[in-house]
């Protein structure tokens, strides 16, 4: 099993959620997060004072899926979330050693 973590623009929340449901994803966790990439923010002026805005609002999707589903879901995420501009986000894929359903004590892929 793998965990797919995608950090995307806030305006991609609904389109990406719908695309993942259409791809038959069993479940996902979505969080509102803040962060910065290599650009480290930008400067704006508020009432004549320069302000450094270095934490940008983003949306984080987390999915735990079978190994054979990863490539297809990464493709769905990239095609849906891509605008072609800086700040489109990142996708991280990492292994999951164990999943345990608390209610039934099921383990492994059946617990997902």
C-alpha positions in Angstrom: 0.0 0.0 0.0 1.0 3.6 -0.6 0.1 7.0 0.8 -0.4 9.7 -1.8 -0.1 13.2 -0.4 -1.0 16.0 -2.8 -0.7 19.7 -1.9 -2.5 21.8 -4.3 -4.1 25.3 -4.9 -7.2 26.0 -2.9 -9.3 26.6 -6.0 -8.5 23.0 -7.1 -10.3 21.5 -4.0 -13.7 20.8 -5.6 -12.4 19.8 -9.1 -9.9 17.4 -7.6 -12.3 16.0 -5.1 -14.8 15.2 -7.9 -12.1 13.7 -10.2 -10.9 11.4 -7.4 -14.5 10.3 -6.6 -14.9 9.6 -10.4 -11.7 7.5 -10.2 -13.5 5.4 -7.5 -11.2 6.4 -4.6 -12.4 4.7 -1.5 -11.7 7.6 0.9 -9.5 10.6 1.4 -8.5 13.1 4.0 -8.5 16.8 3.1 -6.9 19.5 5.2 -6.5 23.3 4.8 -2.7 24.0 5.2 -0.3 26.9 4.8 3.2 26.7 3.4 5.8 28.0 1.0 7.9 26.6 -1.7 11.2 27.7 -3.1 9.9 31.2 -3.9 9.5 31.8 -0.1 6.6 34.1 -0.6 6.3 37.7 -1.9 6.2 41.3 -0.7 3.1 43.4 -0.6 2.3 46.8 0.8 -0.3 47.3 3.5 -1.1 50.9 4.5 2.3 52.0 3.3 4.3 49.3 5.1 6.0 46.4 3.3 4.8 43.0 4.4 6.4 39.7 3.6 3.8 37.1 2.8 5.6 33.8 3.0 2.9 31.3 4.0 0.5 30.5 1.1 -2.8 28.8 1.7 -3.0 25.3 0.1 -5.1 22.2 0.3 -3.7 18.8 1.3 -5.2 15.6 0.0 -4.1 12.3 1.6 -5.1 8.9 0.2 -4.0 5.4 1.1 -4.3 3.1 -1.9 -3.2 -0.3 -3.3 0.2 -0.2 -5.1 -1.4 -0.8 -8.5 -3.6 2.3 -8.2 -0.8 4.8 -7.6 0.1 5.7 -11.2 -3.5 6.2 -12.3 -4.3 8.4 -9.3 -1.1 10.5 -9.7 -2.1 11.1 -13.3 -5.7 12.1 -12.2 -4.2 14.5 -9.7 -1.6 16.1 -12.0 -4.1 16.6 -14.9 -6.7 18.1 -12.6 -4.5 20.3 -10.4 -2.1 21.6 -13.1 -2.4 25.3 -14.2 1.1 25.5 -15.6 2.1 28.3 -13.1 4.4 28.4 -10.1 2.6 27.2 -7.0 0.6 24.3 -8.6 1.8 22.1 -5.7 3.5 18.8 -5.1 2.7 15.1 -4.9 4.4 12.8 -2.4 4.1 9.0 -2.6 5.3 7.0 0.4 4.9 3.3 1.6 2.5 2.3 4.2 3.5 -0.6 6.4 0.2 -1.3 8.1 -3.4 -0.2 8.2 -5.7 -1.1 11.1 -9.4 -0.4 11.2 -10.1 0.5 14.8 -13.8 -0.6 14.8 -13.2 -4.2 13.6 -9.4 -4.7 14.0 -9.1 -5.5 10.3 -5.6 -5.2 9.0 -4.0 -4.6 5.6 -5.8 -3.6 2.4 -9.2 -4.8 3.8 -8.9 -2.1 6.4 -8.7 0.7 3.8 
